């Protein structure tokens, strides 16, 4: 399909990236991408100035890549993330500007200016120090998106401790695994929260996790719901009581640029999650670079990503937007509750300009019908973002045409927790095709390799990174060997990311799923997303997922699970029709062995479909790490239909 969206001249001329190009004498965005990826030292040094990073001590050298796996950035530099995200704005005209807006599921709303946040963060930072937390210690956050969540994150960073975000929807076992591995002695949580009208008693789950972890000495509890909860004497402290007498002044720790700031856990195929270590400078630069250049954040914008602090995109939004002095929205609950139009209502009320989420969320909202979108004034929107998984063309077009009225570029992101950002994403001044990721992010030297480690164009290959970036994980927490084996062992000095990608004849980049999800039929490789896009365009299909299963002759054959839309008969006629569509558009070699109808697909809360778990269930194999799974009953249903 040809380019469907061309950026209007006004968008191009007023964009942050165009102003940057003009400043450096660069005429075309292709030239900017090329220069930034060929000369990464020039780009990142220049980006530091453009993004107005404030240093306590200037760096001496931009990059030491003698060992690419352990590359060092901005050597000798001292800085602090909380200082850059709060203090420098308090000293400017932005001190009374709204830093963030919190929307509760029950209709509550709270707004914090940068000045408000400055005082609350200082008080919390002093509280942590009173508990004995020191520079380099890990502090865990097992808490939903609340105002205290923002305060806690920046308070931890202010004193030079390491933030360990843990998804509040995890099971006690999953929480305890991360607490134990991180060695956190302090845990921040809440009494509970609301989810689809139901009170979730978080503290009870945390108690079970803490008991199993056996390392946590102090649990600080935010009072969200004012419910009776069990308190352990000598361990549990109420947030409001702990902060009551704390001073509102706290000096920021001067942190080495390579010191750890975030310890983010990402699930693996084994039982043990991977603890990725993101540096101070990497955390600050990667998120703000992407939000500034690719999502074009300006002072008047209101930024809203549908995410959670327990996923990478939560800290990414908080740090990135606030480093730039912007305003962002965080919320409790689900985007379609109490009514299917909750998200559209929030956008209209808060004048949201940048909306991001996952393809799964957008598909969910699409199924309710266009009337919910059309009932609200969404003219404030000017840019979209998608991450977590590839977005199918049908959902891309719906977001583009129905929600954005063909005004807004869709910035389709792909990267990972282990780089705290993106390898691929478009610039807002680029033309776009449905579902494209545009091309390499600025400063990210990305390529697509074949099996022999050679660049390939016009067909599917492995997504790789050929040069270091500031936000690449500083290894796995206490497990450097596993880090090297995971990302650096396929080809010498090449980061192997595990995604399946392609670059078409017009130089547009696309993803085709995880490499370990790729289906190989009689020697022919195909990404599951390609078949799923065909199925998802059928009027009877809400969502689908495809995997490869063993075949004695072909090696593998295609098996599809389909979630039908309400009101459609899931009979053999529909099954045959869907198989026929795949054959018609993909060819007979990729004819699905079977199509099974299910009520839901296994997914994480952030929306990623877990094909690895589908395959394990269908083949009777060990499930491995299931801690990120939101809906275990989906696996039970798959086991029944298998």
Buried (B, 14 or more C-beta within 10 A) or exposed (E): EEEBBEBEEEBBEEBBBBEBBEEEEBEEBEEBBBBBBEBBBBBBBBBBEBBEBEBEEEBEEBBEBEEBBBBBBBBEBBBBBBBBBBBBBBEEEBBEBBBBBBBBBEEEEEEBBBBBBBBBBBBBBBBBBEBEBEEEBBBBBBBBBBBBBBBBBBBBBBBBBBBBBBBBBBBBEBBBBBBBBBBBBBBBBBBBBBBEEEEBBBBEBBBBBBEBBEBBEBBBBBBBBEEEBEBEEEEBBBBEEBBEEBEEEBEBBBBBBBBBBBBBBBBBEEEBBBBBBBBBBBBBBBBBBBBBBBBBBBEEBBBBBBBBBBBBBBBBBBBBBBBBBBBBBBBBBBBBBEEBBBBBBBBBBBBBBBBBBBBBBBBBBBEBEEEBBEEBEBEBBBBBBBBBBBBBBBBBBBBBEBBBEEBBBBBBBBBBBBBBBBBBBBBBBBBBBBBBBBBBBBBBBBBBBEEEBEEBEEEBBBBBBBBBBBBBBBBBBEBEEBBBEBBBEBBEEBBBBBBBBBBBEEEBBBBBBBBEBBBEBEEBBBBBBBBBBBBBBBEBBBBBBBBBBEEEEBBBBBBBBBBBEEEBEBEEEBBEEBBEBBBEEBEEBBBBBBBBBBEBBBBBBBBBBBBBBBBBBBEEEEBBBBBBBBBEEBBEBBEEEB
